[in-house]
Amino acid sequence: AEVRLPGGPTVSYQEWGRPDGAVVLMLHGLTSTGSTWRHVAAALGEDFRVIAPDARGHGGSAWTRDYSVDAMVEDVVGFCEQVGILGAIVVGHSMGAVTAYALAARRQDLIRQLVLEEMPPPDPADPPRPLPHQHEPGDTTDWRAVVAFRRWRNAPPRDWWDLADRITADTLVISGSQSYLPAKRVEELSHRLPKGRFASLDLGHVPHEERPSEFLRVVQPFVAFFAK
């Protein structure tokens, strides 16, 4: 399905589960799409309404000129309004976790619970992430979206961790111990959050794809209060 956001792009999305369940809104990482969640969405769909949009510039969603974090957050807000989501359990991976984190700091009313999987810490990437110079044949992601997020990774905002003070929702921070991201820094975020908790999985940067059962083992108990 797809919706056109007022004043914004057309957003493509997928949906699983029961229409009468609490909404689990799943935000994918850079160069991925909502389909990355398909293995865990099937299981979560037994108790929830699971919705996974493609971020602007990714998958079936429109390509634009602006790929800032602010634009991504506004897309999620607009998407919730268009689809009729009054509040959701928001799950984000990597770039999607950055969006979810900023959303939770700005729109506490939309967040029932928050899951941040492998969110990059606010440290300049070492070595710096390379920036593409053009679209390559076969790419399903706008190369400008890759440039924008990698620039963010190379020079993240200094006050990024400070947003944690504004996040009032129960938050699960997930780290892959075999990931290239420093697990200790990811764990630090969980301690900064007023209602944060931390889970380490013996996996890489994309736990929900590498071993869906391990991802669900920590996520399902966390969201069980809202299960139908």
ROKOLFI-203218 format. One record per atom (N, C-alpha, C): residue number from 1; residue in three letters; chain; atom name; z, x, y. Coordinates in steps of 0.02 Angstrom, whole numbers. Example, Ala and Ser with C-alpha at 12.3 -4.5 7.8 and 13.67 -1.06 7.14 Angstrom:
2
   nr  rest  kette  atom       z       x       y
    1   ALA      A     N     390     660    -284
    1   ALA      A    CA     390     615    -225
    1   ALA      A     C     390     660    -165
    2   SER      A     N     354     642    -112
    2   SER      A    CA     357     684     -53
    2   SER      A     C     394     645       2
***
This chain:
228
   nr  rest  kette  atom       z       x       y
    1   ALA      A     N       0      42     -59
    1   ALA      A    CA       0       0       0
    1   ALA      A     C       0      44      62
    2   GLU      A     N     -13      13     119
    2   GLU      A    CA     -10      51     182
    2   GLU      A     C       8       4     239
    3   VAL      A     N      39      33     290
    3   VAL      A    CA      55      -4     351
    3   VAL      A     C      34      38     411
    4   ARG      A     N      16       4     465
    4   ARG      A    CA       0      39     527
    4   ARG      A     C      60      35     572
    5   LEU      A     N      85      92     594
    5   LEU      A    CA     143      93     637
    5   LEU      A     C     122      79     709
    6   PRO      A     N     157      36     745
    6   PRO      A    CA     140      22     814
    6   PRO      A     C     139      86     856
    7   GLY      A     N      82     102     885
    7   GLY      A    CA      76     163     925
    7   GLY      A     C      76     226     884
    8   GLY      A     N      72     220     818
    8   GLY      A    CA      74     279     774
    8   GLY      A     C      21     277     720
    9   PRO      A     N      28     319     670
    9   PRO      A    CA     -23     324     618
    9   PRO      A     C     -18     269     566
   10   THR      A     N     -69     264     525
   10   THR      A    CA     -66     223     465
   10   THR      A     C     -29     263     411
   11   VAL      A     N      20     231     379
   11   VAL      A    CA      60     265     329
   11   VAL      A     C      49     233     261
   12   SER      A     N      32     274     213
   12   SER      A    CA      24     252     144
   12   SER      A     C      90     260     107
   13   TYR      A     N     104     215      61
   13   TYR      A    CA     167     221      24
   13   TYR      A     C     161     190     -45
   14   GLN      A     N     208     210     -88
   14   GLN      A    CA     213     184    -156
   14   GLN      A     C     281     152    -165
   15   GLU      A     N     285     105    -210
   15   GLU      A    CA     347      69    -220
   15   GLU      A     C     359      58    -295
   16   TRP      A     N     422      64    -315
   16   TRP      A    CA     443      53    -384
   16   TRP      A     C     505       9    -385
   17   GLY      A     N     520     -19    -443
   17   GLY      A    CA     585     -50    -453
   17   GLY      A     C     590    -123    -435
   18   ARG      A     N     651    -144    -421
   18   ARG      A    CA     666    -215    -412
   18   ARG      A     C     666    -232    -337
   19   PRO      A     N     629    -285    -318
   19   PRO      A    CA     625    -303    -248
   19   PRO      A     C     692    -325    -218
   20   ASP      A     N     738    -346    -260
   20   ASP      A    CA     803    -370    -235
   20   ASP      A     C     856    -315    -232
   21   GLY      A     N     836    -253    -247
   21   GLY      A    CA     885    -199    -248
   21   GLY      A     C     892    -166    -180
   22   ALA      A     N     947    -128    -172
   22   ALA      A    CA     955     -87    -112
   22   ALA      A     C     898     -36    -109
   23   VAL      A     N     876     -20     -50
   23   VAL      A    CA     818      24     -41
   23   VAL      A     C     838      97     -47
   24   VAL      A     N     800     134     -87
   24   VAL      A    CA     803     207     -89
   24   VAL      A     C     738     231     -58
   25   LEU      A     N     742     262       0
   25   LEU      A    CA     684     287      35
   25   LEU      A     C     677     362      23
   26   MET      A     N     622     383      -7
   26   MET      A    CA     615     451     -30
   26   MET      A     C     561     487      11
   27   LEU      A     N     580     543      42
   27   LEU      A    CA     536     581      86
   27   LEU      A     C     518     648      55
   28   HIS      A     N     454     660      46
   28   HIS      A    CA     430     719       9
   28   HIS      A     C     427     781      53
   29   GLY      A     N     412     837      22
   29   GLY      A    CA     407     901      56
   29   GLY      A     C     337     917      80
   30   LEU      A     N     330     974     112
   30   LEU      A    CA     266     996     140
   30   LEU      A     C     214    1003      85
   31   THR      A     N     153     979     100
   31   THR      A    CA      93     980      57
   31   THR      A     C     100     935      -5
   32   SER      A     N     153     896      -9
   32   SER      A    CA     162     851     -65
   32   SER      A     C     145     779     -42
   33   THR      A     N     160     730     -84
   33   THR      A    CA     151     660     -67
   33   THR      A     C     207     619     -98
   34   GLY      A     N     208     555     -84
   34   GLY      A    CA     260     512    -113
   34   GLY      A     C     259     511    -188
   35   SER      A     N     202     527    -219
   35   SER      A    CA     199     525    -292
   35   SER      A     C     242     579    -325
   36   THR      A     N     265     628    -286
   36   THR      A    CA     309     679    -315
   36   THR      A     C     372     649    -344
   37   TRP      A     N     391     589    -320
   37   TRP      A    CA     453     557    -342
   37   TRP      A     C     444     512    -403
   38   ARG      A     N     383     507    -430
   38   ARG      A    CA     368     456    -480
   38   ARG      A     C     413     460    -542
   39   HIS      A     N     432     520    -563
   39   HIS      A    CA     472     526    -624
   39   HIS      A     C     544     501    -613
   40   VAL      A     N     573     517    -556
   40   VAL      A    CA     641     494    -543
   40   VAL      A     C     641     423    -517
   41   ALA      A     N     587     402    -484
   41   ALA      A    CA     584     333    -457
   41   ALA      A     C     585     281    -513
   42   ALA      A     N     555     297    -569
   42   ALA      A    CA     555     249    -625
   42   ALA      A     C     625     235    -648
   43   ALA      A     N     666     287    -652
   43   ALA      A    CA     735     278    -674
   43   ALA      A     C     777     243    -621
   44   LEU      A     N     771     265    -559
   44   LEU      A    CA     808     235    -504
   44   LEU      A     C     787     162    -494
   45   GLY      A     N     725     147    -510
   45   GLY      A    CA     699      80    -500
   45   GLY      A     C     732      27    -544
   46   GLU      A     N     768      48    -594
   46   GLU      A    CA     804      -1    -636
   46   GLU      A     C     859     -35    -596
   47   ASP      A     N     884      -2    -545
   47   ASP      A    CA     940     -29    -505
   47   ASP      A     C     924     -35    -431
   48   PHE      A     N     868      -8    -408
   48   PHE      A    CA     853      -5    -337
   48   PHE      A     C     780     -23    -323
   49   ARG      A     N     766     -36    -260
   49   ARG      A    CA     697     -40    -236
   49   ARG      A     C     681      29    -207
   50   VAL      A     N     636      64    -239
   50   VAL      A    CA     620     133    -221
   50   VAL      A     C     553     135    -183
   51   ILE      A     N     554     165    -123
   51   ILE      A    CA     495     168     -81
   51   ILE      A     C     483     240     -61
   52   ALA      A     N     421     264     -69
   52   ALA      A    CA     405     333     -53
   52   ALA      A     C     342     337     -11
   53   PRO      A     N     349     345      55
   53   PRO      A    CA     290     351      98
   53   PRO      A     C     260     422      96
   54   ASP      A     N     196     427     111
   54   ASP      A    CA     165     491     125
   54   ASP      A     C     176     507     199
   55   ALA      A     N     202     566     214
   55   ALA      A    CA     210     586     283
   55   ALA      A     C     142     591     317
   56   ARG      A     N     142     584     383
   56   ARG      A    CA      79     591     420
   56   ARG      A     C      47     659     403
   57   GLY      A     N     -19     657     394
   57   GLY      A    CA     -55     718     376
   57   GLY      A     C     -53     735     303
   58   HIS      A     N     -24     691     263
   58   HIS      A    CA     -17     704     191
   58   HIS      A     C     -43     644     151
   59   GLY      A     N     -72     658      94
   59   GLY      A    CA     -92     605      49
   59   GLY      A     C    -138     554      82
   60   GLY      A     N    -118     490      76
   60   GLY      A    CA    -159     437     104
   60   GLY      A     C    -142     418     175
   61   SER      A     N     -94     451     206
   61   SER      A    CA     -76     435     275
   61   SER      A     C    -122     471     324
   62   ALA      A     N    -125     443     385
   62   ALA      A    CA    -172     468     435
   62   ALA      A     C    -155     539     459
   63   TRP      A     N    -206     576     477
   63   TRP      A    CA    -197     641     509
   63   TRP      A     C    -190     631     584
   64   THR      A     N    -148     669     616
   64   THR      A    CA    -135     662     687
   64   THR      A     C    -135     731     720
   65   ARG      A     N    -118     733     783
   65   ARG      A    CA    -112     797     818
   65   ARG      A     C     -41     822     820
   66   ASP      A     N       7     776     817
   66   ASP      A    CA      77     793     825
   66   ASP      A     C     111     792     756
   67   TYR      A     N     139     849     736
   67   TYR      A    CA     175     853     672
   67   TYR      A     C     246     880     682
   68   SER      A     N     273     865     739
   68   SER      A    CA     342     887     754
   68   SER      A     C     392     848     712
   69   VAL      A     N     452     875     708
   69   VAL      A    CA     506     839     673
   69   VAL      A     C     520     773     707
   70   ASP      A     N     517     772     773
   70   ASP      A    CA     528     710     810
   70   ASP      A     C     477     657     790
   71   ALA      A     N     414     677     783
   71   ALA      A    CA     362     629     764
   71   ALA      A     C     375     603     693
   72   MET      A     N     395     647     648
   72   MET      A    CA     410     626     580
   72   MET      A     C     468     576     578
   73   VAL      A     N     519     589     618
   73   VAL      A    CA     576     543     621
   73   VAL      A     C     555     475     647
   74   GLU      A     N     515     475     701
   74   GLU      A    CA     492     412     730
   74   GLU      A     C     449     374     680
   75   ASP      A     N     411     409     639
   75   ASP      A    CA     371     375     587
   75   ASP      A     C     417     339     538
   76   VAL      A     N     471     371     518
   76   VAL      A    CA     516     339     470
   76   VAL      A     C     549     278     501
   77   VAL      A     N     569     283     564
   77   VAL      A    CA     599     226     599
   77   VAL      A     C     548     169     602
   78   GLY      A     N     488     184     623
   78   GLY      A    CA     436     133     627
   78   GLY      A     C     418     104     560
   79   PHE      A     N     417     146     509
   79   PHE      A    CA     402     123     441
   79   PHE      A     C     455      73     418
   80   CYS      A     N     518      90     430
   80   CYS      A    CA     572      44     410
   80   CYS      A     C     565     -23     445
   81   GLU      A     N     548     -22     508
   81   GLU      A    CA     539     -85     545
   81   GLU      A     C     481    -125     517
   82   GLN      A     N     426     -93     501
   82   GLN      A    CA     367    -128     476
   82   GLN      A     C     377    -156     406
   83   VAL      A     N     414    -121     365
   83   VAL      A    CA     424    -142     295
   83   VAL      A     C     485    -188     289
   84   GLY      A     N     526    -190     341
   84   GLY      A    CA     585    -233     340
   84   GLY      A     C     646    -201     309
   85   ILE      A     N     652    -135     317
   85   ILE      A    CA     710     -99     290
   85   ILE      A     C     763     -95     345
   86   LEU      A     N     820    -127     333
   86   LEU      A    CA     874    -127     382
   86   LEU      A     C     921     -68     373
   87   GLY      A     N     923     -41     312
   87   GLY      A    CA     965      16     296
   87   GLY      A     C     944      41     228
   88   ALA      A     N     949     107     217
   88   ALA      A    CA     925     135     154
   88   ALA      A     C     966     195     133
   89   ILE      A     N     965     208      69
   89   ILE      A    CA     986     272      42
   89   ILE      A     C     926     318      52
   90   VAL      A     N     932     368      94
   90   VAL      A    CA     875     410     111
   90   VAL      A     C     881     476      73
   91   VAL      A     N     829     491      35
   91   VAL      A    CA     826     553      -5
   91   VAL      A     C     768     595      21
   92   GLY      A     N     782     657      40
   92   GLY      A    CA     730     700      66
   92   GLY      A     C     728     767      31
   93   HIS      A     N     668     792      20
   93   HIS      A    CA     659     858     -10
   93   HIS      A     C     626     905      39
   94   SER      A     N     656     963      51
   94   SER      A    CA     627    1016      93
   94   SER      A     C     607     988     161
   95   MET      A     N     543     985     178
   95   MET      A    CA     523     956     242
   95   MET      A     C     549     885     250
   96   GLY      A     N     547     847     196
   96   GLY      A    CA     573     779     198
   96   GLY      A     C     648     777     210
   97   ALA      A     N     683     828     186
   97   ALA      A    CA     755     832     199
   97   ALA      A     C     768     848     272
   98   VAL      A     N     726     890     303
   98   VAL      A    CA     732     904     374
   98   VAL      A     C     724     839     414
   99   THR      A     N     674     799     395
   99   THR      A    CA     664     735     428
   99   THR      A     C     723     689     418
  100   ALA      A     N     748     685     356
  100   ALA      A    CA     804     640     340
  100   ALA      A     C     867     661     377
  101   TYR      A     N     879     725     382
  101   TYR      A    CA     937     752     417
  101   TYR      A     C     935     733     491
  102   ALA      A     N     878     744     523
  102   ALA      A    CA     871     726     593
  102   ALA      A     C     876     651     604
  103   LEU      A     N     847     612     558
  103   LEU      A    CA     852     540     561
  103   LEU      A     C     925     517     557
  104   ALA      A     N     963     546     511
  104   ALA      A    CA    1033     526     502
  104   ALA      A     C    1075     543     562
  105   ALA      A     N    1057     596     598
  105   ALA      A    CA    1095     614     658
  105   ALA      A     C    1080     568     716
  106   ARG      A     N    1020     539     716
  106   ARG      A    CA     999     498     773
  106   ARG      A     C    1006     423     761
  107   ARG      A     N     996     401     699
  107   ARG      A    CA     997     330     683
  107   ARG      A     C    1044     317     625
  108   GLN      A     N    1109     324     639
  108   GLN      A    CA    1159     314     587
  108   GLN      A     C    1155     244     556
  109   ASP      A     N    1131     196     595
  109   ASP      A    CA    1127     127     571
  109   ASP      A     C    1077     117     514
  110   LEU      A     N    1029     163     508
  110   LEU      A    CA     979     157     455
  110   LEU      A     C    1000     190     389
  111   ILE      A     N    1054     228     391
  111   ILE      A    CA    1072     269     333
  111   ILE      A     C    1133     240     297
  112   ARG      A     N    1122     221     234
  112   ARG      A    CA    1178     200     192
  112   ARG      A     C    1210     261     158
  113   GLN      A     N    1167     302     131
  113   GLN      A    CA    1188     367     102
  113   GLN      A     C    1130     415     113
  114   LEU      A     N    1145     479     107
  114   LEU      A    CA    1095     531     120
  114   LEU      A     C    1097     582      64
  115   VAL      A     N    1037     600      40
  115   VAL      A    CA    1030     653     -10
  115   VAL      A     C     982     705      18
  116   LEU      A     N    1005     766      25
  116   LEU      A    CA     964     821      52
  116   LEU      A     C     952     872      -3
  117   GLU      A     N     892     873     -29
  117   GLU      A    CA     873     918     -85
  117   GLU      A     C     836     978     -56
  118   GLU      A     N     866    1037     -65
  118   GLU      A    CA     834    1099     -45
  118   GLU      A     C     809    1097      28
  119   MET      A     N     854    1080      74
  119   MET      A    CA     836    1081     145
  119   MET      A     C     842    1152     171
  120   PRO      A     N     789    1179     202
  120   PRO      A    CA     793    1248     228
  120   PRO      A     C     849    1255     279
  121   PRO      A     N     888    1308     276
  121   PRO      A    CA     939    1321     327
  121   PRO      A     C     906    1343     392
  122   PRO      A     N     942    1340     448
  122   PRO      A    CA     913    1358     512
  122   PRO      A     C     911    1434     524
  123   ASP      A     N     883    1470     477
  123   ASP      A    CA     875    1542     482
  123   ASP      A     C     800    1557     483
  124   PRO      A     N     777    1602     525
  124   PRO      A    CA     706    1619     525
  124   PRO      A     C     684    1642     456
  125   ALA      A     N     628    1616     432
  125   ALA      A    CA     603    1634     366
  125   ALA      A     C     590    1709     364
  126   ASP      A     N     611    1741     308
  126   ASP      A    CA     603    1813     301
  126   ASP      A     C     574    1827     232
  127   PRO      A     N     511    1847     228
  127   PRO      A    CA     465    1860     283
  127   PRO      A     C     441    1795     315
  128   PRO      A     N     415    1799     376
  128   PRO      A    CA     389    1738     409
  128   PRO      A     C     336    1704     367
  129   ARG      A     N     336    1638     368
  129   ARG      A    CA     286    1600     330
  129   ARG      A     C     218    1607     363
  130   PRO      A     N     165    1621     325
  130   PRO      A    CA      98    1629     355
  130   PRO      A     C      71    1562     380
  131   LEU      A     N      31    1565     433
  131   LEU      A    CA       3    1505     463
  131   LEU      A     C     -71    1501     448
  132   PRO      A     N     -94    1446     418
  132   PRO      A    CA    -166    1439     406
  132   PRO      A     C    -204    1432     472
  133   HIS      A     N    -268    1449     470
  133   HIS      A    CA    -309    1447     531
  133   HIS      A     C    -361    1391     529
  134   GLN      A     N    -369    1359     471
  134   GLN      A    CA    -418    1306     466
  134   GLN      A     C    -406    1267     402
  135   HIS      A     N    -441    1210     397
  135   HIS      A    CA    -438    1169     337
  135   HIS      A     C    -478    1201     282
  136   GLU      A     N    -449    1203     223
  136   GLU      A    CA    -485    1231     165
  136   GLU      A     C    -512    1174     121
  137   PRO      A     N    -571    1182      92
  137   PRO      A    CA    -599    1130      49
  137   PRO      A     C    -551    1111      -7
  138   GLY      A     N    -543    1046     -16
  138   GLY      A    CA    -499    1022     -69
  138   GLY      A     C    -428    1009     -47
  139   ASP      A     N    -410    1031      13
  139   ASP      A    CA    -342    1018      38
  139   ASP      A     C    -332     944      50
  140   THR      A     N    -275     918      29
  140   THR      A    CA    -258     848      42
  140   THR      A     C    -205     843      98
  141   THR      A     N    -187     899     127
  141   THR      A    CA    -139     901     182
  141   THR      A     C    -174     930     243
  142   ASP      A     N    -163     900     301
  142   ASP      A    CA    -190     927     363
  142   ASP      A     C    -161     996     375
  143   TRP      A     N    -204    1046     384
  143   TRP      A    CA    -180    1114     393
  143   TRP      A     C    -136    1121     454
  144   ARG      A     N    -146    1077     503
  144   ARG      A    CA    -104    1079     563
  144   ARG      A     C     -32    1057     549
  145   ALA      A     N     -23    1015     498
  145   ALA      A    CA      45     996     477
  145   ALA      A     C      80    1056     446
  146   VAL      A     N      42    1096     408
  146   VAL      A    CA      71    1156     378
  146   VAL      A     C      91    1205     433
  147   VAL      A     N      47    1213     483
  147   VAL      A    CA      62    1258     538
  147   VAL      A     C     126    1236     574
  148   ALA      A     N     132    1172     588
  148   ALA      A    CA     189    1146     626
  148   ALA      A     C     254    1158     589
  149   PHE      A     N     256    1143     524
  149   PHE      A    CA     320    1151     488
  149   PHE      A     C     336    1224     477
  150   ARG      A     N     286    1265     464
  150   ARG      A    CA     299    1336     454
  150   ARG      A     C     322    1369     518
  151   ARG      A     N     297    1346     575
  151   ARG      A    CA     324    1371     638
  151   ARG      A     C     397    1353     646
  152   TRP      A     N     414    1292     625
  152   TRP      A    CA     484    1271     626
  152   TRP      A     C     526    1317     582
  153   ARG      A     N     500    1332     523
  153   ARG      A    CA     536    1376     475
  153   ARG      A     C     543    1447     503
  154   ASN      A     N     493    1470     539
  154   ASN      A    CA     495    1539     565
  154   ASN      A     C     542    1546     625
  155   ALA      A     N     551    1491     661
  155   ALA      A    CA     595    1492     720
  155   ALA      A     C     631    1425     727
  156   PRO      A     N     678    1411     682
  156   PRO      A    CA     712    1346     683
  156   PRO      A     C     759    1340     743
  157   PRO      A     N     775    1279     763
  157   PRO      A    CA     820    1269     820
  157   PRO      A     C     889    1300     807
  158   ARG      A     N     915    1333     857
  158   ARG      A    CA     980    1366     850
  158   ARG      A     C    1036    1317     838
  159   ASP      A     N    1029    1256     864
  159   ASP      A    CA    1083    1207     859
  159   ASP      A     C    1073    1159     800
  160   TRP      A     N    1030    1177     753
  160   TRP      A    CA    1013    1131     698
  160   TRP      A     C    1073    1110     657
  161   TRP      A     N    1116    1157     639
  161   TRP      A    CA    1176    1141     600
  161   TRP      A     C    1223    1094     639
  162   ASP      A     N    1221    1098     706
  162   ASP      A    CA    1267    1057     746
  162   ASP      A     C    1254     983     739
  163   LEU      A     N    1193     964     719
  163   LEU      A    CA    1178     893     709
  163   LEU      A     C    1221     863     654
  164   ALA      A     N    1247     905     610
  164   ALA      A    CA    1289     881     555
  164   ALA      A     C    1348     841     580
  165   ASP      A     N    1374     859     638
  165   ASP      A    CA    1433     824     665
  165   ASP      A     C    1419     751     680
  166   ARG      A     N    1356     733     689
  166   ARG      A    CA    1338     664     705
  166   ARG      A     C    1324     621     644
  167   ILE      A     N    1321     652     586
  167   ILE      A    CA    1302     616     525
  167   ILE      A     C    1364     586     493
  168   THR      A     N    1368     521     493
  168   THR      A    CA    1428     486     469
  168   THR      A     C    1422     463     397
  169   ALA      A     N    1363     465     368
  169   ALA      A    CA    1353     439     300
  169   ALA      A     C    1377     489     248
  170   ASP      A     N    1397     462     190
  170   ASP      A    CA    1409     505     132
  170   ASP      A     C    1345     543     116
  171   THR      A     N    1350     608     108
  171   THR      A    CA    1291     649     100
  171   THR      A     C    1298     696      40
  172   LEU      A     N    1247     697      -3
  172   LEU      A    CA    1244     743     -59
  172   LEU      A     C    1193     797     -43
  173   VAL      A     N    1215     860     -42
  173   VAL      A    CA    1170     916     -30
  173   VAL      A     C    1156     951     -97
  174   ILE      A     N    1093     956    -115
  174   ILE      A    CA    1073     984    -179
  174   ILE      A     C    1037    1050    -169
  175   SER      A     N    1057    1100    -207
  175   SER      A    CA    1025    1166    -204
  175   SER      A     C    1001    1186    -273
  176   GLY      A     N     944    1219    -275
  176   GLY      A    CA     920    1249    -337
  176   GLY      A     C     940    1322    -338
  177   SER      A     N     981    1341    -386
  177   SER      A    CA    1008    1410    -386
  177   SER      A     C     953    1462    -397
  178   GLN      A     N     895    1442    -423
  178   GLN      A    CA     839    1488    -433
  178   GLN      A     C     787    1484    -377
  179   SER      A     N     802    1446    -326
  179   SER      A    CA     756    1437    -270
  179   SER      A     C     754    1499    -226
  180   TYR      A     N     701    1503    -186
  180   TYR      A    CA     697    1558    -137
  180   TYR      A     C     744    1546     -78
  181   LEU      A     N     768    1484     -69
  181   LEU      A    CA     816    1471     -16
  181   LEU      A     C     885    1497     -36
  182   PRO      A     N     923    1525      10
  182   PRO      A    CA     990    1552      -6
  182   PRO      A     C    1039    1495     -19
  183   ALA      A     N    1062    1491     -82
  183   ALA      A    CA    1105    1435    -102
  183   ALA      A     C    1170    1433     -61
  184   LYS      A     N    1196    1491     -43
  184   LYS      A    CA    1259    1492      -5
  184   LYS      A     C    1250    1460      63
  185   ARG      A     N    1192    1471      94
  185   ARG      A    CA    1180    1440     159
  185   ARG      A     C    1170    1365     153
  186   VAL      A     N    1137    1344      99
  186   VAL      A    CA    1129    1272      87
  186   VAL      A     C    1197    1240      75
  187   GLU      A     N    1240    1275      38
  187   GLU      A    CA    1307    1248      26
  187   GLU      A     C    1347    1243      91
  188   GLU      A     N    1337    1290     137
  188   GLU      A    CA    1372    1287     201
  188   GLU      A     C    1361    1221     236
  189   LEU      A     N    1300    1195     230
  189   LEU      A    CA    1285    1132     263
  189   LEU      A     C    1330    1076     237
  190   SER      A     N    1342    1075     172
  190   SER      A    CA    1384    1022     143
  190   SER      A     C    1454    1025     172
  191   HIS      A     N    1478    1084     190
  191   HIS      A    CA    1545    1090     220
  191   HIS      A     C    1545    1071     294
  192   ARG      A     N    1487    1076     326
  192   ARG      A    CA    1482    1057     396
  192   ARG      A     C    1481     981     404
  193   LEU      A     N    1455     946     355
  193   LEU      A    CA    1448     873     359
  193   LEU      A     C    1516     840     350
  194   PRO      A     N    1533     791     392
  194   PRO      A    CA    1598     757     386
  194   PRO      A     C    1611     727     317
  195   LYS      A     N    1558     702     285
  195   LYS      A    CA    1566     671     219
  195   LYS      A     C    1517     703     170
  196   GLY      A     N    1513     768     171
  196   GLY      A    CA    1466     804     129
  196   GLY      A     C    1495     826      63
  197   ARG      A     N    1452     830      14
  197   ARG      A    CA    1470     860     -51
  197   ARG      A     C    1410     900     -75
  198   PHE      A     N    1423     946    -120
  198   PHE      A    CA    1372     995    -141
  198   PHE      A     C    1362     994    -216
  199   ALA      A     N    1299    1000    -236
  199   ALA      A    CA    1282    1005    -307
  199   ALA      A     C    1231    1061    -316
  200   SER      A     N    1244    1106    -362
  200   SER      A    CA    1197    1161    -377
  200   SER      A     C    1166    1148    -445
  201   LEU      A     N    1100    1152    -448
  201   LEU      A    CA    1064    1144    -510
  201   LEU      A     C    1030    1210    -527
  202   ASP      A     N    1030    1228    -591
  202   ASP      A    CA    1001    1291    -613
  202   ASP      A     C     925    1285    -617
  203   LEU      A     N     896    1272    -559
  203   LEU      A    CA     824    1259    -554
  203   LEU      A     C     797    1291    -491
  204   GLY      A     N     732    1282    -479
  204   GLY      A    CA     700    1312    -421
  204   GLY      A     C     700    1267    -360
  205   HIS      A     N     646    1270    -322
  205   HIS      A    CA     644    1236    -257
  205   HIS      A     C     630    1161    -263
  206   VAL      A     N     605    1138    -320
  206   VAL      A    CA     587    1067    -326
  206   VAL      A     C     622    1037    -388
  207   PRO      A     N     688    1032    -388
  207   PRO      A    CA     724    1008    -446
  207   PRO      A     C     701     941    -472
  208   HIS      A     N     684     894    -427
  208   HIS      A    CA     667     827    -449
  208   HIS      A     C     602     826    -490
  209   GLU      A     N     560     876    -482
  209   GLU      A    CA     499     881    -522
  209   GLU      A     C     509     927    -582
  210   GLU      A     N     547     980    -573
  210   GLU      A    CA     556    1030    -626
  210   GLU      A     C     594    1000    -685
  211   ARG      A     N     646     963    -670
  211   ARG      A    CA     686     932    -723
  211   ARG      A     C     717     868    -695
  212   PRO      A     N     679     813    -697
  212   PRO      A    CA     702     750    -668
  212   PRO      A     C     770     728    -694
  213   SER      A     N     783     740    -758
  213   SER      A    CA     847     718    -787
  213   SER      A     C     906     752    -755
  214   GLU      A     N     899     817    -737
  214   GLU      A    CA     953     853    -705
  214   GLU      A     C     964     828    -634
  215   PHE      A     N     910     814    -599
  215   PHE      A    CA     914     786    -532
  215   PHE      A     C     950     718    -535
  216   LEU      A     N     930     676    -581
  216   LEU      A    CA     961     609    -587
  216   LEU      A     C    1034     614    -608
  217   ARG      A     N    1052     666    -644
  217   ARG      A    CA    1121     673    -668
  217   ARG      A     C    1170     678    -610
  218   VAL      A     N    1148     706    -554
  218   VAL      A    CA    1193     711    -496
  218   VAL      A     C    1180     656    -445
  219   VAL      A     N    1119     630    -443
  219   VAL      A    CA    1103     579    -392
  219   VAL      A     C    1127     510    -413
  220   GLN      A     N    1116     491    -476
  220   GLN      A    CA    1133     423    -496
  220   GLN      A     C    1207     406    -487
  221   PRO      A     N    1254     450    -506
  221   PRO      A    CA    1324     434    -493
  221   PRO      A     C    1340     429    -419
  222   PHE      A     N    1305     469    -379
  222   PHE      A    CA    1317     469    -307
  222   PHE      A     C    1297     402    -275
  223   VAL      A     N    1241     372    -298
  223   VAL      A    CA    1218     310    -268
  223   VAL      A     C    1239     248    -307
  224   ALA      A     N    1281     257    -358
  224   ALA      A    CA    1297     201    -403
  224   ALA      A     C    1330     143    -367
  225   PHE      A     N    1365     154    -313
  225   PHE      A    CA    1400     100    -277
  225   PHE      A     C    1351      46    -255
  226   PHE      A     N    1288      67    -239
  226   PHE      A    CA    1238      19    -213
  226   PHE      A     C    1191      -7    -267
  227   ALA      A     N    1203      12    -330
  227   ALA      A    CA    1159     -10    -385
  227   ALA      A     C    1166     -85    -395
  228   LYS      A     N    1110    -116    -411
  228   LYS      A    CA    1108    -189    -421
  228   LYS      A     C    1138    -206    -489
***
